[in-house]
Amino acid sequence: IFRRRPGPEKPPFVAVGQRVEAGRTIAIVETLSVPNDIPAPVGGIVSQVLVEDVRPVEYGQDLVLISPPPLEEE
């Protein structure tokens, strides 16, 4: 089960447009009643959350799209 937030009354871990660093928790996937933190594999900007909160997911399924951050101006 995909969980976008740490608890029912808590805000989502990430939102579209938010900048994230690699390794930051972006969701929880609960397997056999055991919650597993899902870290961002790369840093960047969250461009899309592909799964609705509290929905079943499959192994290897994409959950969140993260786009590269914009290049810093020199």
C-alpha distances in whole Angstrom, upper triangle without the diagonal:
4,6,10,12,13,13,14,17,17,17,15,15,17,19,20,24,23,24,22,24,22,20,19,16,14,10,8,5,5,7,9,9,10,9,10,12,12,16,18,19,22,24,25,24,20,21,18,15,13,10,10,8,6,5,4,6,9,11,13,12,13,11,14,18,21,24,27,29,32,35,37,41,43
4,7,9,11,12,13,16,15,15,12,12,13,15,17,20,19,21,19,20,19,18,16,13,11,7,6,5,7,9,12,12,12,10,10,10,10,13,15,17,19,21,21,20,17,18,15,11,10,7,8,6,5,5,6,6,10,11,13,11,11,8,11,15,17,21,24,25,28,32,33,37,40
4,6,7,9,10,12,11,11,9,9,11,13,15,19,18,19,17,19,19,17,15,11,9,6,5,6,8,11,14,12,12,9,10,10,10,13,14,17,20,20,21,19,16,18,15,11,12,9,8,5,5,8,9,10,13,15,16,14,14,10,12,16,17,21,24,25,28,31,33,36,39
4,7,9,10,12,10,8,5,6,8,9,12,15,14,16,15,17,17,16,13,10,7,5,7,9,11,15,18,16,15,12,12,11,10,12,13,16,18,18,18,16,13,15,12,9,11,9,8,5,8,10,12,12,16,17,17,15,14,10,10,14,15,18,21,22,25,28,29,33,36
4,5,7,8,6,6,4,5,8,10,14,17,15,17,15,17,18,16,13,10,9,7,7,10,12,16,18,16,15,12,12,11,11,13,15,18,20,19,19,18,15,17,15,12,14,12,11,8,9,12,15,16,19,20,20,18,17,13,13,17,18,21,23,23,26,30,30,34,37
4,7,8,6,8,7,7,11,14,17,19,17,19,17,18,19,16,13,10,10,8,7,11,11,15,17,14,13,10,11,10,12,13,16,19,21,21,21,20,18,20,19,16,18,16,14,11,11,15,16,17,20,21,21,20,19,16,16,19,20,23,25,25,29,31,32,35,38
4,6,5,8,9,10,13,16,19,22,20,22,20,22,22,20,17,14,13,11,10,13,13,16,18,14,14,12,14,13,15,17,19,23,24,24,25,23,21,23,21,18,19,17,15,11,11,15,17,18,22,23,24,22,22,18,19,22,23,26,29,29,32,35,35,38,41
4,6,8,10,12,15,16,19,22,21,23,22,24,25,23,20,17,16,13,13,15,14,18,19,16,17,14,17,16,18,20,22,25,27,26,26,25,22,23,21,18,19,17,14,10,10,14,17,19,22,24,25,23,23,19,20,23,24,28,30,30,33,36,37,40,43
4,7,9,12,15,16,19,22,20,23,22,24,26,24,20,18,17,15,15,18,18,21,23,19,20,17,19,18,20,21,23,26,27,27,26,24,22,24,22,19,21,19,16,13,14,17,20,22,26,27,28,26,25,21,21,24,25,28,30,30,32,36,36,39,42
4,7,9,12,13,17,19,17,19,18,21,22,20,17,14,13,12,13,16,17,21,22,19,19,16,17,15,17,18,19,23,24,23,23,21,19,21,20,17,20,18,16,12,14,17,20,21,25,26,26,24,23,19,19,22,22,25,27,26,29,32,32,35,38
4,7,8,9,13,15,13,16,15,18,20,19,15,13,12,11,13,16,18,22,24,21,21,17,18,16,16,17,17,21,22,20,20,18,15,18,17,14,17,16,14,12,14,17,20,21,24,25,25,23,21,17,16,19,19,22,24,23,26,29,29,32,35
4,5,7,10,13,11,14,13,16,17,16,13,11,8,8,10,13,16,19,22,20,19,15,15,13,13,14,14,18,19,18,17,15,12,15,13,11,14,13,11,9,12,15,17,17,21,22,21,19,17,14,12,15,16,19,21,21,23,27,27,30,33
4,7,11,13,10,12,10,12,14,13,9,7,5,6,9,12,15,18,21,19,18,14,13,11,10,10,11,15,15,14,15,13,11,14,13,11,14,13,13,11,14,16,18,17,20,20,20,18,16,13,11,14,14,17,19,18,22,24,25,29,31
4,7,9,7,9,8,11,13,13,10,8,6,8,11,14,17,21,24,22,21,17,16,13,12,11,10,14,14,12,12,10,7,10,10,9,12,13,13,12,15,17,19,18,20,21,20,18,15,12,9,11,11,14,16,15,18,21,22,25,28
4,6,6,9,10,13,15,16,13,12,9,11,14,17,20,23,26,25,24,20,19,16,15,14,13,16,16,14,12,9,7,9,8,8,12,12,12,12,16,17,20,19,22,23,21,19,16,13,10,11,11,13,15,15,17,21,22,25,28
4,6,9,10,14,16,17,15,15,11,13,17,19,22,25,29,27,26,23,22,19,17,16,14,16,15,14,11,8,5,5,6,7,11,13,13,14,18,18,21,20,22,23,21,19,15,13,9,9,9,11,13,13,15,19,20,23,26
4,7,9,13,15,17,15,16,13,16,19,22,25,28,32,30,29,25,24,21,18,17,14,17,15,13,9,6,5,6,8,10,14,16,17,18,21,22,24,23,25,26,24,21,18,15,12,11,9,10,12,10,12,15,17,19,23
4,6,10,13,15,12,13,11,14,18,20,24,27,30,29,27,23,22,18,16,15,12,15,13,11,8,6,5,8,10,11,15,17,17,18,21,22,24,23,25,25,23,21,18,15,12,11,9,10,12,10,12,16,16,19,22
4,7,10,12,10,12,11,15,18,21,24,27,31,30,28,24,22,18,16,14,11,13,11,8,6,4,6,9,12,13,17,19,20,20,23,24,26,24,26,25,23,22,18,16,13,12,9,9,10,8,10,13,14,17,20
4,7,9,7,9,8,12,16,18,22,24,28,27,25,21,18,15,13,10,7,10,8,5,6,6,7,11,13,13,16,18,19,19,22,23,24,22,24,23,21,20,17,15,12,11,8,10,10,9,13,15,16,19,22
4,6,6,9,10,14,17,19,22,25,28,27,25,21,18,15,13,9,7,9,7,4,7,9,10,14,16,16,19,20,22,22,24,25,26,23,24,23,21,21,18,16,14,13,10,12,11,10,14,15,16,19,21
4,6,9,10,13,16,18,21,23,26,26,23,20,17,13,11,7,5,5,4,4,8,11,12,15,16,16,18,20,22,22,24,24,24,22,22,20,18,19,16,15,13,13,10,12,11,12,16,17,18,22,24
4,6,9,11,13,15,18,20,24,23,20,17,13,10,8,5,5,6,7,8,11,13,14,17,18,17,19,20,22,21,22,23,23,21,21,19,18,18,16,15,14,14,13,15,15,15,19,21,21,25,27
4,6,9,12,14,17,20,23,22,19,16,13,9,8,5,5,8,9,9,11,12,12,16,16,15,18,18,20,18,20,21,22,20,21,20,19,19,16,14,13,14,12,15,15,15,19,21,21,25,27
4,6,8,11,14,16,20,18,16,12,10,6,5,4,6,10,11,11,13,14,12,16,16,14,16,16,17,15,16,18,19,17,19,18,17,17,15,12,11,14,13,16,17,18,21,24,25,28,30
4,7,10,13,16,20,19,17,13,11,8,6,6,6,10,11,11,12,12,10,13,12,10,12,12,13,12,14,15,16,15,17,16,16,14,12,9,8,11,10,14,16,16,20,23,24,28,30
4,7,10,13,16,15,13,10,8,6,5,7,9,12,14,15,16,15,12,15,13,10,12,10,11,9,11,12,13,12,14,14,14,13,12,9,9,12,13,17,19,20,23,26,28,31,34
4,6,10,13,11,10,6,5,5,6,9,11,14,17,18,19,19,16,18,16,13,14,12,12,10,10,11,12,11,13,13,14,13,13,10,12,15,16,20,22,24,27,30,31,35,37
4,6,10,9,8,6,5,7,7,11,13,15,18,20,21,21,18,20,17,14,14,11,12,10,9,10,9,8,10,10,12,11,12,10,12,16,18,22,24,26,29,32,34,37,40
4,7,6,5,4,6,9,10,14,17,18,22,23,25,24,21,23,21,17,17,14,14,12,9,10,9,10,11,12,14,14,15,13,16,20,22,25,28,29,33,35,37,41,43
4,5,5,6,7,11,12,16,19,20,23,25,27,27,24,26,23,20,19,16,17,15,12,12,10,10,10,10,13,14,16,15,18,22,24,27,30,31,35,38,39,43,46
4,5,8,10,14,16,19,22,23,27,29,31,31,28,29,27,23,22,19,19,17,14,14,12,13,13,13,17,17,20,19,22,25,27,31,33,35,39,41,43,47,49
4,6,10,13,15,19,22,24,27,29,30,30,27,29,26,23,22,19,19,16,13,14,12,14,15,16,19,19,21,19,22,25,27,31,33,35,38,41,42,46,49
4,6,10,13,16,19,21,24,26,28,28,26,28,25,22,22,19,19,17,14,15,14,14,15,15,18,18,20,18,21,24,25,29,31,33,36,39,40,44,46
4,7,9,13,16,18,21,23,25,25,22,24,22,19,19,17,17,14,12,14,13,13,15,15,17,17,18,16,18,21,22,26,28,29,33,35,36,40,43
4,6,10,13,15,18,20,22,22,20,22,21,18,18,16,17,15,14,15,14,13,14,13,14,15,15,14,16,19,20,23,25,26,30,32,34,37,40
4,6,10,12,15,16,18,19,17,20,19,16,17,16,17,15,14,16,15,14,15,14,15,15,15,13,14,17,17,21,22,23,27,29,30,34,36
4,7,9,12,14,16,16,14,17,16,13,14,13,15,14,14,15,15,13,14,12,12,12,11,10,10,13,13,17,19,20,24,26,28,31,34
4,6,9,10,13,14,13,16,16,14,15,16,18,17,18,18,18,16,17,15,14,14,13,11,11,13,12,15,16,17,21,23,24,28,30
4,5,7,9,11,10,13,13,12,14,15,17,17,19,19,19,17,18,16,14,14,12,10,9,10,8,11,12,14,17,19,21,25,27
4,7,10,12,12,14,15,14,15,17,20,20,21,21,21,18,18,16,13,14,11,11,10,10,9,11,12,14,18,19,21,25,27
4,7,10,10,13,14,15,17,19,21,22,24,24,24,21,21,19,16,16,14,13,11,10,7,9,8,10,14,15,17,21,23
4,7,9,12,14,15,17,20,22,22,24,25,25,23,23,22,19,19,16,15,12,11,7,8,7,8,11,13,14,18,20
4,7,9,12,14,16,19,21,22,24,25,26,23,24,23,20,19,16,15,11,9,6,5,5,5,8,11,13,16,19
4,6,9,11,14,17,19,20,23,23,25,22,24,23,21,19,16,14,10,8,5,5,6,6,9,12,14,17,20
4,6,8,11,13,15,16,19,19,21,19,21,21,19,17,13,11,7,6,4,6,9,9,12,16,17,21,24
4,7,10,13,15,16,20,20,21,19,21,21,19,16,13,11,8,6,6,6,9,10,12,16,18,21,25
4,6,9,11,13,17,16,18,16,18,19,17,14,10,9,6,5,7,9,13,14,16,20,22,25,28
4,6,8,10,13,12,14,13,15,17,15,12,9,6,4,6,9,12,15,17,19,23,25,28,31
4,7,10,12,11,12,10,13,14,13,9,7,5,5,7,11,14,17,19,22,25,28,31,34
4,6,9,7,9,8,11,13,13,9,8,6,8,11,14,17,20,22,25,28,31,34,37
4,6,6,9,10,13,16,16,13,12,9,10,13,16,19,23,24,27,30,32,35,39
4,6,9,10,14,16,17,14,14,11,12,15,18,21,24,25,28,31,33,36,39
4,7,9,13,16,17,15,15,12,14,18,20,24,27,28,31,35,36,40,43
4,6,10,13,15,12,13,11,14,17,20,23,27,28,31,35,37,40,43
4,7,10,12,10,12,11,14,18,21,24,27,29,33,36,38,41,44
4,7,9,7,9,8,12,15,18,22,25,27,30,33,36,39,42
4,6,5,9,10,14,16,19,22,25,28,31,34,36,40,43
4,6,9,10,14,16,19,22,24,27,30,33,35,39,41
4,6,9,12,14,16,19,21,24,27,30,32,36,38
4,6,10,11,14,17,20,23,26,29,31,35,38
4,6,8,11,14,16,19,22,25,28,31,34
4,7,10,13,16,19,22,25,27,31,34
4,6,10,13,15,18,21,24,27,30
4,7,10,12,15,18,21,24,27
4,7,9,12,15,17,21,24
4,6,9,12,15,18,21
4,6,9,12,15,18
4,6,9,12,15
4,6,9,12
4,6,9
4,6
4
